[in-house]
Amino acid sequence: MRHLPFFPLIVLLIASLFPCVEPVHGEATGYFHAEKQEGRWWLITPDGKRFISKGVCAVVFAPDKIRGTGPSHYGELAQSKYGGIPQWAKAFTTRLLGWNFNTYGAWSQKEFADVSIDGQRLARTPILNLASEYVARSHAGANAWLHGVFPDVFDPQFESTVRKIAQDACAPYANDPMILGWFTDNELRWGPDWRTPDELLVSFLNLPANAPGRQAALALLKQRYASIKDFNTVWKTAFPSFDELATAKEIKNPYPPKTGKQNQSVAATSGDNDKNRVRYKADCDAFLSQVAENYFRITAQAVHAAAPHHMAFGSRFAVIPAQPVIDAAARWSDVVSFNCYESDPRHTVSTYSVFGKPLLIGEFAFRSIDSGLPNTKGAGPMVKTQKERGAAYDNYIRALMENPYVVGYHWFKGVDEPREGRFDGEDSNYGLVTIQDEPYTDFVESVTKANAQAEAWHATAKPLGSTAP
């Protein structure tokens, strides 16, 4: 962890902004950072207090236009009710503070940067969409998240594009003490999932012949196979030479996964009695290690070059990827981030914990039937009532805080989705408030109480390395 200069004026200005379990316990650097104390990871506020990031994603004035074209029912109501973004932003921030949140999560309105309520400002965690922007530019408008297109991280244009985006987005806020950190992307595809059954090695082999990523994939395979015959045996192909492989129009996945849900830690152990499949998976992991190393190194360095005082949170994982990916994320990210839409997050969190870095949940949510929304599309467990939704939130936060690595959690999201569906058809009860801007009272009461206890619960988490029951 890098240590930054002490900024006394900034510290004095923000000394009273954040709730904490005890008085100052960390280094007062003038900016947020992470520290391991008494066997537990904590975020540390600019003035040196312990801090658990309790955030809300997508707090936006006019969110979720119907099917991506419009209108935004909530935006129309907010304009009528508040008269504009500045008034609405102050009102919503007041609500979040009252519900014991302290952070604006990803995709929240940038106008929140200067919102202060009685001298209190919430921290911010902007998302940069670095790979997503590169993909959109290099693949004729393709969407990295929606279509599962992974960026060619071997392309020199990837690094230059990422550097430019980070400089433009981060540098203007480089001295802002209220930036908690920067997410680089969201839910990139690291292997077979709901978007495609292919490993990244297969996808890169099917890039255009002159693509740097395809050349990197071919180079790796030539290193790993003494002959094209050996390659053909494992990959179920019939190429007469590596030169023929290099010019092939299509390389098919020789071992399609049995399930569309990406969980590489499970996939890696299935079918191990097939030695050729095991060797194929080893090829994929070897290449994946190179891809992940390039991605996390380039994006973290870009963030730190543009905003050296701020943390890089990496790309939030959708579900557990293969070990080489988490390994690279832990090596380059200040905090490893992932989304976890489960009733009980403990197994997922423990999987990421073995890499030793502080952890931040970028998204989680529970949906309720009594909201009246269709809830036909979207992630997250379903419950019957808002009271049950509140109980699920309480149980989730307690489970998170008992893990000494977890330093924050961000709820998805501020406002419900439209019943007609947003751009991708999601129509779920994710909001703290309804489309009519009315809080779910039973739910937010439980949220408020759980948020208030988060630091105290974490302070009693079993310390790292402890074997006590």
C-alpha positions in Angstrom: 0.0 0.0 0.0 1.5 3.3 -1.0 1.7 6.1 1.6 0.7 9.6 0.5 1.6 13.0 1.9 -0.3 14.5 4.8 -2.8 17.2 3.8 -3.6 19.1 7.0 -6.1 21.6 5.5 -8.1 18.9 3.8 -8.1 16.8 6.9 -9.4 19.7 9.0 -12.2 20.3 6.5 -13.5 16.7 6.4 -12.6 15.5 9.9 -16.2 15.2 11.1 -17.7 13.7 8.0 -17.6 10.0 8.6 -19.0 7.7 11.2 -16.5 5.3 12.7 -16.3 2.6 15.4 -13.6 4.3 17.4 -11.4 7.5 17.1 -8.7 7.9 14.5 -7.1 4.5 13.9 -5.3 4.8 10.5 -2.9 7.1 8.7 -4.5 10.5 7.8 -3.3 10.9 4.2 -5.9 13.3 3.0 -7.4 10.6 0.8 -9.2 7.2 1.2 -7.0 4.1 1.3 -7.1 0.6 2.8 -5.3 -0.7 5.8 -5.1 -4.0 7.6 -5.6 -3.4 11.4 -5.8 -6.0 14.1 -6.3 -8.8 11.6 -9.1 -7.0 9.6 -9.1 -5.0 6.5 -10.7 -1.5 6.7 -11.0 1.5 4.4 -9.6 4.6 6.1 -11.1 8.0 5.6 -9.0 11.0 4.6 -8.7 12.0 8.2 -7.7 8.5 9.4 -11.0 6.9 10.6 -12.1 3.4 10.0 -14.8 3.2 7.3 -17.0 0.6 5.7 -18.3 1.8 2.3 -22.1 1.5 2.3 -23.2 2.6 -1.1 -26.1 2.8 -3.6 -25.6 2.2 -7.3 -27.2 4.2 -10.1 -28.6 7.1 -8.1 -29.7 9.0 -11.2 -32.2 11.8 -11.9 -33.7 10.2 -15.0 -32.9 6.5 -14.9 -34.0 3.6 -17.0 -35.8 5.0 -20.0 -38.4 2.4 -21.1 -36.7 -0.1 -23.4 -33.8 2.3 -23.8 -35.7 4.9 -25.8 -37.9 6.7 -23.3 -39.5 8.2 -21.4 -38.0 7.9 -17.9 -41.1 7.9 -15.7 -39.0 8.6 -12.6 -37.2 11.4 -14.4 -40.5 13.1 -15.4 -41.7 12.8 -11.8 -38.5 14.1 -10.3 -38.5 17.1 -12.6 -42.0 17.9 -11.6 -41.5 17.3 -7.9 -38.1 18.9 -7.4 -37.7 21.3 -10.3 -34.3 20.1 -11.5 -31.2 18.1 -10.8 -29.6 20.3 -8.0 -32.7 20.2 -5.9 -33.3 16.5 -6.4 -29.7 15.7 -5.7 -29.8 17.4 -2.3 -33.1 15.7 -1.5 -31.9 12.2 -2.4 -28.6 12.7 -0.6 -30.5 13.7 2.5 -32.4 10.4 2.2 -29.2 8.3 1.8 -27.6 9.9 4.8 -30.7 9.3 6.8 -30.6 5.7 5.8 -26.9 5.5 7.0 -25.4 5.2 3.5 -22.1 7.0 3.0 -21.2 6.3 -0.7 -22.6 6.9 -4.2 -22.0 3.6 -6.1 -21.3 3.1 -9.8 -23.3 5.0 -12.4 -24.5 7.6 -9.9 -25.0 11.2 -11.1 -21.7 13.1 -11.4 -23.5 16.2 -10.1 -23.3 14.6 -6.6 -19.6 15.5 -6.5 -20.4 18.8 -4.8 -23.5 18.0 -2.9 -23.1 18.8 0.8 -25.8 18.3 3.5 -25.1 20.1 6.8 -21.4 19.8 6.0 -21.6 16.1 5.0 -20.6 14.7 1.6 -20.8 11.1 0.5 -17.8 9.4 -1.0 -18.0 8.5 -4.7 -17.0 5.4 -6.7 -17.3 6.3 -10.4 -17.1 3.6 -13.1 -14.9 4.3 -16.1 -16.0 1.5 -18.5 -12.5 1.4 -20.0 -12.7 -1.9 -21.8 -16.3 -1.2 -22.7 -15.3 2.0 -24.5 -12.5 0.3 -26.3 -14.8 -2.4 -27.5 -17.4 0.1 -28.7 -14.8 1.9 -30.7 -13.1 -1.2 -32.1 -16.1 -3.4 -32.8 -18.6 -1.0 -34.5 -20.7 -0.2 -31.4 -20.6 -3.6 -29.7 -21.4 -3.7 -26.0 -18.8 -5.5 -23.9 -21.3 -6.2 -21.1 -24.4 -7.0 -23.2 -22.6 -9.0 -25.9 -19.7 -10.4 -24.0 -17.1 -9.0 -26.4 -13.7 -8.9 -24.6 -11.2 -6.2 -25.5 -8.0 -7.1 -27.3 -5.7 -6.3 -24.4 -2.6 -7.1 -26.5 -3.5 -4.3 -28.9 -1.3 -1.1 -28.3 -4.5 0.8 -29.0 -6.1 -0.7 -26.0 -3.5 0.9 -23.6 -3.6 4.2 -25.4 -7.4 4.3 -25.4 -7.5 3.4 -21.7 -4.9 6.0 -20.8 -6.9 8.7 -22.6 -10.2 7.8 -21.1 -8.8 7.6 -17.6 -6.9 10.9 -18.0 -10.1 12.7 -19.2 -12.3 11.2 -16.5 -10.0 11.0 -13.4 -7.6 13.9 -13.7 -10.2 16.6 -13.1 -11.0 14.9 -9.7 -7.4 13.9 -8.9 -7.3 16.0 -5.8 -10.9 15.3 -4.6 -10.7 13.6 -1.2 -14.2 12.3 -1.7 -13.3 9.9 -4.5 -13.2 6.5 -2.7 -11.8 4.8 -5.8 -12.5 4.0 -9.5 -14.1 0.9 -10.9 -12.5 0.2 -14.3 -15.3 -1.9 -15.8 -18.3 -4.0 -14.9 -18.9 -7.7 -15.4 -16.5 -8.4 -18.3 -16.7 -11.9 -19.7 -13.7 -13.9 -18.4 -15.0 -17.3 -19.7 -18.1 -19.2 -20.7 -21.3 -17.6 -19.4 -24.8 -16.6 -20.4 -23.3 -14.6 -23.3 -21.2 -17.2 -25.1 -20.0 -20.7 -24.3 -16.4 -20.0 -25.5 -13.3 -19.6 -23.4 -11.3 -16.4 -24.1 -8.6 -18.4 -25.9 -11.2 -19.6 -28.4 -12.6 -16.1 -28.8 -9.1 -14.6 -29.4 -8.2 -17.3 -31.9 -11.3 -16.1 -33.9 -10.2 -12.5 -34.0 -9.1 -11.1 -37.4 -5.8 -12.6 -38.7 -3.8 -9.5 -38.0 -5.2 -8.8 -34.5 -2.5 -8.7 -31.8 -4.7 -10.8 -29.6 -4.9 -13.6 -32.1 -1.2 -13.5 -32.7 -0.6 -13.8 -28.9 -2.9 -16.8 -28.7 -1.2 -18.5 -31.6 2.2 -17.9 -30.1 1.1 -19.4 -26.8 -0.2 -22.6 -28.5 3.0 -23.0 -30.5 5.0 -22.9 -27.2 2.7 -25.5 -25.6 2.6 -28.0 -28.4 5.6 -29.8 -29.9 3.7 -30.7 -33.1 0.5 -29.8 -34.8 -0.5 -33.5 -34.4 -0.5 -33.0 -30.6 -2.6 -29.9 -31.0 -5.1 -31.6 -33.2 -5.5 -34.4 -30.8 -6.4 -32.1 -27.9 -8.4 -29.5 -29.8 -10.2 -32.1 -32.1 -9.0 -30.4 -35.3 -7.2 -31.6 -38.4 -4.9 -28.8 -39.4 -1.9 -29.9 -41.5 0.4 -27.3 -40.0 0.5 -24.3 -37.5 0.5 -22.1 -40.6 -2.9 -23.5 -41.6 -4.1 -22.9 -38.0 -3.0 -19.3 -38.2 -5.1 -18.7 -41.3 -8.2 -20.7 -40.2 -11.5 -19.0 -40.6 -13.0 -20.4 -37.5 -11.8 -22.3 -34.4 -14.6 -24.1 -32.6 -14.8 -24.8 -28.9 -13.8 -28.5 -28.6 -15.4 -28.8 -25.1 -18.5 -26.7 -24.8 -19.5 -26.2 -21.1 -22.5 -28.2 -19.8 -24.0 -25.1 -18.2 -24.2 -21.5 -19.3 -23.5 -20.0 -15.9 -19.9 -18.9 -15.7 -18.2 -20.4 -12.7 -14.7 -21.3 -13.9 -13.7 -22.7 -10.5 -16.4 -25.4 -11.0 -15.8 -25.9 -14.7 -12.1 -26.5 -14.1 -12.9 -29.6 -12.0 -15.5 -31.2 -14.2 -14.5 -33.8 -16.7 -11.1 -34.3 -15.3 -11.0 -37.9 -16.3 -10.5 -36.7 -19.9 -6.8 -35.9 -20.2 -7.2 -34.0 -23.4 -9.9 -31.8 -21.9 -7.6 -31.2 -18.9 -4.8 -30.1 -21.3 -7.2 -27.9 -23.2 -8.3 -26.2 -20.0 -4.7 -25.7 -19.1 -4.2 -24.0 -22.4 -7.1 -21.7 -21.7 -5.9 -20.9 -18.2 -2.4 -20.1 -19.4 -3.7 -17.7 -22.0 -6.2 -16.3 -19.5 -3.4 -15.5 -17.2 -1.8 -13.3 -19.9 -5.1 -11.6 -20.7 -5.9 -10.8 -17.1 -2.4 -9.6 -16.3 -2.5 -7.2 -19.3 -6.0 -6.0 -18.4 -5.5 -5.3 -14.7 -2.0 -3.9 -15.1 -2.9 -1.5 -17.9 -6.2 -0.3 -16.3 -4.7 0.1 -12.8 -1.7 2.0 -14.1 -4.0 4.3 -16.1 -6.1 5.2 -13.0 -3.0 5.8 -10.8 -1.3 7.9 -13.5 -4.4 10.1 -13.8 -5.3 10.2 -10.1 -2.4 9.0 -8.0 -4.1 9.6 -4.7 -7.1 7.4 -5.5 -7.6 3.6 -5.4 -8.3 1.4 -8.4 -11.0 -1.2 -7.8 -10.7 -3.1 -11.0 -13.5 -4.6 -13.0 -16.4 -5.9 -10.9 -16.7 -9.7 -11.5 -20.2 -11.1 -12.4 -19.5 -14.5 -10.9 -16.3 -16.3 -9.8 -13.8 -16.5 -12.7 -10.8 -18.8 -13.0 -8.0 -18.4 -10.5 -5.6 -16.6 -12.9 -8.1 -13.8 -13.2 -8.5 -13.2 -9.5 -4.8 -13.6 -9.1 -4.1 -10.7 -11.5 -6.9 -8.6 -10.0 -5.4 -9.0 -6.5 -1.9 -8.2 -7.8 -2.9 -4.9 -9.5 -6.1 -3.7 -7.7 -6.0 -1.8 -4.4 -9.4 -3.4 -3.6 -10.9 -6.4 -5.5 -14.5 -5.8 -6.5 -17.2 -8.2 -7.5 -21.0 -8.4 -7.6 -22.8 -11.0 -5.5 -26.5 -11.6 -6.0 -27.0 -14.4 -3.5 -29.0 -14.8 -0.3 -25.9 -15.8 1.6 -22.6 -14.3 0.2 -20.2 -16.2 2.5 -19.1 -18.8 0.0 -18.4 -16.3 -2.7 -16.6 -14.0 -0.4 -14.4 -16.7 1.0 -13.4 -17.7 -2.5 -12.0 -14.2 -3.2 -10.6 -13.9 0.3 -7.8 -16.4 -0.3 -6.0 -13.8 -2.4 -5.4 -11.6 0.6 -6.7 -8.3 -0.7 -9.6 -6.1 0.7 -12.9 -6.9 -1.0 -15.8 -4.6 -2.1 -19.2 -5.9 -3.2 -20.1 -3.7 -6.2 -23.7 -4.9 -6.5 -26.2 -7.0 -4.6 -30.0 -6.9 -4.3 -33.2 -8.6 -3.2 -36.6 -8.2 -5.0 -40.0 -8.5 -3.6 -43.3 -9.8 -5.1 -45.4 -7.2 -3.2 -43.8 -4.4 -5.1 -46.3 -5.0 -8.0 -43.4 -5.1 -10.5 -43.2 -8.0 -13.0 -39.7 -9.1 -11.8 -39.5 -11.3 -14.9 -35.9 -10.3 -15.7 -33.0 -9.4 -13.4 -30.6 -10.9 -10.9 -31.2 -11.4 -7.2 -33.3 -13.6 -4.9 -37.0 -13.1 -4.7 -38.9 -12.6 -1.4 -42.6 -12.1 -0.7 -42.7 -8.8 1.1 -40.7 -5.6 1.8 -40.3 -6.7 5.4 -38.7 -10.0 4.2 -36.6 -7.9 1.8 -35.4 -5.9 4.8 -34.6 -9.1 6.8 -32.7 -10.5 3.8 -30.6 -7.2 3.7 -29.9 -7.5 7.4 -28.8 -11.1 7.1 -26.6 -10.4 4.1 -24.8 -7.5 5.8 -24.2 -9.4 8.9 -22.7 -12.3 6.9 -20.5 -9.9 4.9 -19.2 -8.1 8.0 -18.1 -11.3 9.7 -15.5 -11.6 7.0 -12.3 -9.7 7.8 -11.6 -8.9 4.2 -14.8 -7.1 3.3 -14.6 -3.3 3.3 -17.8 -2.3 1.6 -21.0 -3.2 -0.1 -23.1 -1.3 -2.7 -26.9 -1.9 -3.1 -28.3 -2.0 -6.6 -30.0 0.5 -6.9 -31.7 3.8 -6.0 -35.0 3.6 -7.9 -37.1 0.7 -9.2 -36.9 -0.3 -12.9 -39.9 0.5 -15.1 -42.5 -2.3 -15.3 -42.3 -2.0 -19.1 -38.6 -2.9 -18.9 -35.3 -0.9 -19.3 -33.0 -1.2 -22.4 -32.3 -5.0 -21.8 -35.8 -5.8 -20.6 -35.1 -5.8 -16.8 -38.3 -4.9 -14.9 -37.4 -5.6 -11.3 -38.0 -4.2 -7.8 -34.4 -3.0 -7.0 -35.2 0.4 -5.7 -35.0 1.9 -2.3 -37.8 4.0 -3.7 -40.6 3.4 -6.2 -41.0 5.0 -9.6 -43.3 7.4 -7.7 -40.3 8.4 -5.5 -41.9 6.7 -2.4 -39.6 4.9 -0.1 -40.3 1.2 0.7 -40.8 1.9 4.4 -40.5 -1.6 5.8 -37.4 -2.2 3.7 -35.5 1.0 4.4 -36.1 0.7 8.1 -34.1 -2.5 8.2 -31.5 -1.0 5.8 -31.0 1.9 8.1 -30.5 -0.3 11.2 -28.1 -2.7 9.4 -26.0 0.1 7.9 -25.7 1.7 11.4 -24.2 -1.6 12.8 -21.9 -2.5 9.9 -18.7 -1.1 11.4 -19.4 -2.6 14.8 -20.1 -6.0 13.3 -16.9 -5.8 11.3 -14.9 -4.8 14.3 -15.8 -8.2 15.9 -15.0 -10.3 12.8 -12.6 -13.2 13.3 -9.1 -11.8 12.6 -7.2 -13.0 9.6 -5.4 -16.3 10.3 -7.4 -16.9 13.5 -8.4 -20.5 14.3 -10.6 -19.5 17.1 -14.2 -20.8 16.9 
